[in-house]
Amino acid sequence: MPDAEIIAVGSELLTPQRLDTNSLYLTDQLNALGVEVVRKTVVGDDRERLVDTIRGAMARSQIVVLTGGLGPTEDDLTRDAVADALGRSLEFSRILCDQLEERFRRFGRKMAEINKRQAYLVSGAEPLANDRGTAPGQWIEQDGVALMLLPGPPSELKPMFERECLPRLEKRLPPQVIRLRQLRCVGIPESDLDQLISPVYKQYPTLATTILAVSGEIHVHLRARSARAEDAEEVVEEAFGRIDALLGDRVYSRNGDSLEKVVGDLLRARHAKLSVAESITGGLLGGRITAVPSASDFFLGGFQTYSNEMKTRLLGVADELIADHSAVSEPVAKAMAAGAKARTGSDYALSLTGYAGPEGAQVGLVFVGLASPEGVEARRVQLPGDRERIRIFSTNTALDLLRRKLAAEISSAA
């Protein structure tokens, strides 16, 4: 079954200021056709390196998509490099040039002479119309390989790919589908998770399994490709069911939903309201919760009580409690959660207090408080990493604590 490679062209993509987002879109589109993207490469504006990259991609894959480098300036080298790689010439198209001049006239401008570079086609290429910009795309076939030359701006690339490339690909591709499932987990290290589930996924030769550590979470992606949808679905669903059973309540999502959305859905199911009190995270937890659409259905608000004075003034945490146990302690975490619940009238309240560092003997020590209709509890965790990582992991711990609480209540009520 055909595989694909994507080559993003442009020295700007090798700097920290620009990201290659086109490859994400193209991967999604190609996967929908059952095509695996097996390699993505970013190449600067160097003709020789680009020629080598194109030849290598053609030797490995049956579909090669190049993005960018089709502009009018001297550093736009994609046309020239493709012609070199294929051993073809560049041919001037009077039709394309006239179309470019007409486009400029419509905007009341005279086309600069340099724009004529965009009217050159690799010999034998089919031009791909660009109704959003001045750079025509090109479709070329050689030695069983289909090459697509697409403009870099996403606003031009996306409509061109959907209108010009998808129909051509659908005609030439054999029947093939990709089926995928994913599980999202918290509360288990990546290595422990792999040790637990690898005996299962290794039993499926046609299954591609990817384990990703993402901001304190672990995402498991399962992919199968086959000429028949039924075969791919059978492999994925069987492996998914077995892995899901092994991971148990560590799995918070089976459809790609975020942890905060899952918690929001559980609160909606309980017709319950939530509030938060934050010290170590300074609003990060509330920010995640309010990123969920219609969060006002279940979220009342929160308190950023970074100082001891604010913990006392806004949440009613007793000065003596802080003096006896310190601001980073289980009693204070409980008092913060109870104070947020009482002052907002919410059904549930989460609190976070801890040491994010970067300095200190207790960096990574965090207490999470949870006030619910059943009472107040707290969890002590020691989190790894730098300041930002500790803060993000803290919000995961808090949200997961509430998730488990709500899921257990819903289960017991059923």
C-alpha positions as CSV (number, residue, x, y, z in Angstrom):
1,M,0.0,0.0,0.0
2,P,1.4,3.5,-0.9
3,D,3.1,5.5,1.7
4,A,3.7,9.3,1.6
5,E,6.4,11.8,2.6
6,I,6.1,15.5,3.2
7,I,8.9,17.9,2.5
8,A,8.4,21.4,3.9
9,V,10.7,23.9,2.1
10,G,11.9,27.2,3.7
11,S,14.8,28.3,5.9
12,E,12.2,30.2,8.1
13,L,10.8,26.8,9.2
14,L,14.2,26.0,10.7
15,T,13.9,29.0,13.1
16,P,12.0,29.1,16.4
17,Q,9.6,31.7,15.0
18,R,7.8,29.6,12.4
19,L,6.2,26.2,12.7
20,D,5.3,23.7,9.9
21,T,1.6,23.4,10.5
22,N,0.9,22.3,6.9
23,S,2.3,18.9,7.5
24,L,-0.3,18.2,10.3
25,Y,-3.2,19.1,7.9
26,L,-1.7,17.0,5.1
27,T,-1.2,14.0,7.4
28,D,-4.8,14.2,8.4
29,Q,-6.0,14.4,4.8
30,L,-3.7,11.5,3.7
31,N,-4.7,9.3,6.6
32,A,-8.3,9.7,5.7
33,L,-7.4,8.1,2.3
34,G,-5.6,5.2,4.1
35,V,-2.2,6.6,3.3
36,E,0.5,6.5,6.0
37,V,2.9,9.5,6.2
38,V,6.2,7.8,7.0
39,R,8.5,10.8,7.0
40,K,8.4,14.5,7.3
41,T,11.4,16.7,6.4
42,V,12.1,20.4,6.7
43,V,14.7,21.7,4.3
44,G,16.1,25.2,4.1
45,D,16.5,27.2,1.0
46,D,19.4,25.2,-0.4
47,R,19.0,23.8,-3.9
48,E,21.4,20.9,-3.6
49,R,20.0,19.6,-0.2
50,L,16.5,19.9,-1.5
51,V,17.4,17.9,-4.7
52,D,18.9,15.1,-2.5
53,T,15.8,15.1,-0.2
54,I,13.4,14.8,-3.1
55,R,15.4,11.9,-4.7
56,G,15.5,10.1,-1.4
57,A,11.7,10.6,-0.8
58,M,11.0,9.3,-4.3
59,A,13.1,6.2,-3.7
60,R,11.2,5.3,-0.5
61,S,7.6,6.4,-1.1
62,Q,4.9,6.6,-3.8
63,I,3.5,10.0,-2.8
64,V,5.7,13.0,-2.2
65,V,4.2,16.4,-1.1
66,L,6.3,19.5,-1.2
67,T,5.1,22.7,0.5
68,G,6.5,26.2,0.1
69,G,9.2,27.6,-2.1
70,L,6.9,28.4,-5.0
71,G,7.1,32.2,-4.7
72,P,8.7,34.7,-7.1
73,T,11.9,35.4,-5.3
74,E,15.4,34.0,-5.8
75,D,15.2,31.9,-2.7
76,D,12.0,30.1,-3.9
77,L,13.8,27.0,-5.2
78,T,11.2,24.2,-5.2
79,R,10.5,24.3,-8.9
80,D,14.2,24.3,-9.8
81,A,15.0,21.5,-7.3
82,V,12.2,19.3,-8.5
83,A,13.3,19.7,-12.1
84,D,16.9,18.8,-11.2
85,A,15.8,15.8,-9.2
86,L,13.6,14.4,-12.0
87,G,16.1,15.3,-14.8
88,R,13.6,17.6,-16.4
89,S,13.6,21.2,-17.6
90,L,11.5,24.1,-16.6
91,E,9.1,25.4,-19.3
92,F,7.5,28.9,-19.4
93,S,3.7,28.8,-19.6
94,R,2.2,31.8,-21.4
95,I,-1.2,30.8,-20.1
96,L,-0.1,30.9,-16.5
97,C,1.7,34.2,-17.0
98,D,-1.5,35.7,-18.5
99,Q,-3.5,34.4,-15.6
100,L,-1.0,36.0,-13.1
101,E,-1.1,39.3,-14.9
102,E,-4.9,39.3,-14.9
103,R,-4.9,38.6,-11.2
104,F,-2.7,41.6,-10.5
105,R,-4.9,43.8,-12.8
106,R,-8.0,42.8,-10.8
107,F,-6.3,44.3,-7.7
108,G,-5.3,47.4,-9.6
109,R,-1.6,46.5,-9.7
110,K,1.0,46.0,-12.3
111,M,2.7,42.6,-12.1
112,A,6.4,42.9,-11.3
113,E,8.7,41.1,-13.8
114,I,10.0,38.8,-11.0
115,N,6.5,37.2,-10.7
116,K,7.0,35.6,-14.1
117,R,9.1,33.0,-12.3
118,Q,5.9,31.6,-11.0
119,A,4.8,30.8,-14.6
120,Y,7.4,28.1,-15.0
121,L,6.3,24.5,-14.9
122,V,8.5,21.4,-14.5
123,S,8.3,19.7,-17.9
124,G,5.3,17.4,-18.1
125,A,3.7,18.8,-14.9
126,E,0.0,19.6,-14.6
127,P,-0.6,23.1,-13.1
128,L,-2.8,23.3,-10.0
129,A,-5.0,26.4,-9.9
130,N,-4.5,28.8,-7.0
131,D,-7.5,31.1,-6.5
132,R,-6.1,32.4,-3.2
133,G,-2.6,33.5,-4.3
134,T,-0.1,33.9,-7.1
135,A,1.8,30.6,-6.8
136,P,0.3,27.9,-9.0
137,G,0.8,24.3,-7.7
138,Q,2.1,21.4,-9.8
139,W,1.2,17.7,-10.1
140,I,3.9,15.4,-11.5
141,E,4.1,11.7,-12.0
142,Q,7.3,9.8,-12.6
143,D,8.3,6.2,-12.1
144,G,5.1,5.4,-10.2
145,V,5.6,8.3,-7.8
146,A,3.1,11.2,-7.6
147,L,4.7,14.6,-6.6
148,M,2.6,17.5,-5.5
149,L,4.1,21.0,-5.3
150,L,2.0,23.2,-3.1
151,P,2.2,26.8,-1.9
152,G,3.3,27.4,1.7
153,P,0.6,29.7,3.0
154,P,-2.1,27.4,4.6
155,S,-4.9,29.6,3.2
156,E,-3.6,28.7,-0.3
157,L,-2.4,25.1,0.3
158,K,-5.6,23.7,1.9
159,P,-8.1,24.7,-0.8
160,M,-5.7,23.6,-3.5
161,F,-5.1,20.2,-2.0
162,E,-8.8,19.5,-1.4
163,R,-9.8,20.8,-4.9
164,E,-6.9,19.7,-7.1
165,C,-5.0,16.9,-5.3
166,L,-7.6,14.8,-3.5
167,P,-9.6,13.8,-6.6
168,R,-6.3,12.8,-8.4
169,L,-5.2,10.8,-5.4
170,E,-8.6,9.0,-5.0
171,K,-8.3,7.9,-8.6
172,R,-4.8,6.4,-8.3
173,L,-4.9,4.9,-4.8
174,P,-5.9,1.2,-4.2
175,P,-8.6,0.4,-1.6
176,Q,-7.0,1.0,1.8
177,V,-8.2,2.4,5.1
178,I,-6.6,3.4,8.4
179,R,-8.5,2.9,11.6
180,L,-7.3,4.3,14.9
181,R,-8.2,4.5,18.5
182,Q,-6.6,6.3,21.4
183,L,-6.7,6.2,25.2
184,R,-5.6,9.0,27.5
185,C,-4.3,8.3,30.9
186,V,-3.1,10.0,34.1
187,G,-1.5,8.6,37.2
188,I,1.0,6.2,35.6
189,P,4.6,6.7,34.3
190,E,5.2,6.1,30.6
191,S,7.6,3.2,31.3
192,D,5.2,1.5,33.7
193,L,2.4,1.8,31.2
194,D,4.5,0.4,28.3
195,Q,5.6,-2.5,30.5
196,L,1.9,-3.2,31.3
197,I,0.5,-3.1,27.8
198,S,3.4,-4.1,25.5
199,P,2.6,-7.9,25.9
200,V,-0.8,-7.1,24.3
201,Y,0.2,-4.8,21.4
202,K,3.2,-7.0,20.4
203,Q,0.7,-9.7,19.5
204,Y,-0.6,-7.7,16.6
205,P,1.9,-7.4,13.7
206,T,-0.3,-5.1,11.7
207,L,-0.9,-2.7,14.7
208,A,1.2,0.4,15.0
209,T,1.3,1.5,18.7
210,T,2.5,4.9,19.8
211,I,2.9,6.0,23.4
212,L,3.2,9.7,24.0
213,A,4.0,11.6,27.2
214,V,2.0,14.9,26.9
215,S,2.1,17.4,29.8
216,G,1.9,14.9,32.6
217,E,-0.4,12.6,30.7
218,I,0.2,9.5,28.7
219,H,-1.6,9.1,25.3
220,V,-1.8,5.6,23.7
221,H,-2.5,5.7,19.9
222,L,-3.4,2.4,18.1
223,R,-3.4,2.4,14.3
224,A,-4.1,-0.4,11.8
225,R,-4.1,-0.2,8.0
226,S,-5.8,-2.7,5.7
227,A,-7.4,-3.0,2.3
228,R,-10.7,-3.7,4.1
229,A,-12.2,-1.5,6.8
230,E,-13.4,-4.6,8.6
231,D,-10.0,-6.1,9.0
232,A,-8.4,-2.8,10.3
233,E,-11.3,-2.3,12.7
234,E,-11.1,-5.8,14.0
235,V,-7.4,-5.4,14.9
236,V,-7.8,-2.0,16.5
237,E,-10.9,-2.8,18.5
238,E,-9.6,-6.1,19.9
239,A,-6.3,-4.5,21.0
240,F,-8.1,-1.4,22.3
241,G,-10.4,-3.5,24.5
242,R,-7.6,-5.5,26.0
243,I,-5.4,-2.5,26.7
244,D,-8.3,-0.6,28.1
245,A,-9.1,-3.4,30.6
246,L,-5.4,-3.4,31.7
247,L,-5.3,0.3,32.3
248,G,-8.6,0.4,34.2
249,D,-9.5,3.7,35.9
250,R,-6.2,5.3,34.8
251,V,-7.9,5.9,31.5
252,Y,-9.8,9.2,31.5
253,S,-10.7,9.5,27.8
254,R,-11.2,7.0,25.0
255,N,-12.3,9.5,22.3
256,G,-9.6,12.3,22.5
257,D,-11.4,14.5,25.0
258,S,-9.2,16.5,27.3
259,L,-9.1,15.9,31.0
260,E,-10.8,19.2,31.8
261,K,-13.6,18.4,29.3
262,V,-14.1,15.0,30.9
263,V,-14.4,16.6,34.3
264,G,-16.8,19.2,32.9
265,D,-19.0,16.5,31.4
266,L,-19.1,14.6,34.7
267,L,-20.1,17.8,36.6
268,R,-22.9,18.4,34.1
269,A,-24.1,14.8,34.5
270,R,-24.3,15.5,38.3
271,H,-25.8,19.0,37.7
272,A,-23.0,20.1,40.0
273,K,-20.9,23.3,40.3
274,L,-17.2,23.7,40.8
275,S,-14.9,26.4,42.3
276,V,-11.1,26.4,42.7
277,A,-8.6,28.0,45.1
278,E,-5.0,28.2,43.7
279,S,-1.7,29.1,45.2
280,I,1.1,27.2,43.3
281,T,-0.7,27.4,40.0
282,G,-1.9,31.0,40.1
283,G,-4.9,30.6,37.9
284,L,-3.6,27.8,35.6
285,L,-6.2,25.3,36.9
286,G,-9.1,27.8,36.4
287,G,-7.7,28.6,32.9
288,R,-7.8,24.9,31.9
289,I,-11.4,24.6,33.2
290,T,-12.7,27.7,31.4
291,A,-11.0,26.6,28.1
292,V,-13.9,24.1,27.9
293,P,-16.8,25.5,25.8
294,S,-19.8,26.4,28.0
295,A,-17.7,26.0,31.2
296,S,-20.2,28.4,32.8
297,D,-22.6,25.4,33.0
298,F,-20.5,23.9,35.8
299,F,-17.8,26.4,36.9
300,L,-18.5,29.3,39.3
301,G,-15.1,30.8,39.6
302,G,-11.9,30.7,41.6
303,F,-9.5,32.4,44.0
304,Q,-5.8,33.1,43.3
305,T,-4.4,33.2,46.8
306,Y,-0.7,33.2,46.3
307,S,0.1,34.9,49.6
308,N,-0.8,33.7,53.1
309,E,-2.7,37.0,53.6
310,M,-5.0,36.2,50.6
311,K,-5.5,32.7,51.9
312,T,-6.8,34.1,55.1
313,R,-8.7,37.1,53.8
314,L,-10.4,35.4,50.8
315,L,-10.7,31.8,51.9
316,G,-10.9,32.1,55.7
317,V,-7.8,29.9,56.3
318,A,-6.8,30.5,59.9
319,D,-3.5,32.3,60.5
320,E,-2.8,29.7,63.2
321,L,-3.2,26.8,60.8
322,I,-0.6,28.3,58.4
323,A,1.7,29.1,61.3
324,D,1.4,25.5,62.7
325,H,1.6,23.6,59.5
326,S,3.0,26.0,56.8
327,A,1.1,27.2,53.7
328,V,2.1,24.0,51.9
329,S,0.4,21.3,54.0
330,E,-2.5,19.0,54.0
331,P,-4.5,21.0,56.6
332,V,-4.1,24.2,54.6
333,A,-5.0,22.5,51.3
334,K,-8.2,21.2,53.0
335,A,-9.0,24.6,54.4
336,M,-8.5,26.3,51.1
337,A,-10.9,23.9,49.4
338,A,-13.5,24.2,52.1
339,G,-13.2,28.0,52.0
340,A,-13.7,28.1,48.2
341,K,-16.8,25.8,48.5
342,A,-18.3,27.8,51.3
343,R,-17.7,31.3,49.7
344,T,-19.1,30.3,46.3
345,G,-21.8,27.9,47.2
346,S,-20.3,25.3,44.9
347,D,-20.9,21.6,45.2
348,Y,-17.2,20.8,44.7
349,A,-14.0,22.8,45.2
350,L,-10.4,22.0,44.3
351,S,-7.4,23.6,45.9
352,L,-3.7,23.6,45.1
353,T,-0.7,24.6,47.3
354,G,2.9,23.6,46.8
355,Y,6.5,24.4,46.0
356,A,7.2,24.9,42.2
357,G,10.8,26.0,42.7
358,P,13.2,26.4,41.0
359,E,15.0,26.5,44.4
360,G,14.3,24.9,47.7
361,A,14.6,21.5,49.4
362,Q,11.0,20.6,48.8
363,V,10.5,21.6,45.2
364,G,7.7,19.5,43.7
365,L,5.9,18.9,46.9
366,V,2.2,19.6,46.2
367,F,-1.0,19.2,48.2
368,V,-4.4,19.0,46.4
369,G,-7.6,19.6,48.4
370,L,-11.1,18.5,47.4
371,A,-14.2,19.6,49.1
372,S,-17.4,17.7,48.2
373,P,-20.8,17.0,49.6
374,E,-19.2,14.1,51.5
375,G,-16.5,16.2,53.2
376,V,-13.0,17.4,52.6
377,E,-10.0,15.4,51.6
378,A,-6.5,16.0,50.4
379,R,-3.7,14.3,48.5
380,R,0.0,14.7,48.9
381,V,2.1,14.2,45.7
382,Q,5.8,14.7,44.9
383,L,6.1,15.9,41.3
384,P,9.2,15.9,39.1
385,G,10.5,18.5,36.7
386,D,11.0,22.2,36.4
387,R,8.7,24.9,37.6
388,E,6.4,24.9,34.6
389,R,6.2,21.1,34.6
390,I,5.3,21.0,38.3
391,R,2.6,23.5,37.8
392,I,1.0,21.7,34.9
393,F,1.3,18.3,36.6
394,S,-0.4,19.9,39.7
395,T,-3.5,20.7,37.6
396,N,-3.6,17.2,36.2
397,T,-3.5,15.8,39.7
398,A,-6.3,18.0,40.9
399,L,-8.5,17.4,37.9
400,D,-7.9,13.6,38.1
401,L,-8.8,13.6,41.8
402,L,-12.1,15.2,41.0
403,R,-12.7,13.0,38.0
404,R,-12.3,9.8,40.1
405,K,-14.6,11.2,42.8
406,L,-17.3,12.1,40.4
407,A,-17.1,8.8,38.4
408,A,-17.3,6.8,41.7
409,E,-20.4,8.8,42.8
410,I,-22.1,8.3,39.4
411,S,-21.2,4.6,39.5
412,S,-22.6,4.0,43.0
413,A,-25.8,5.9,42.2
414,A,-26.4,3.8,39.1
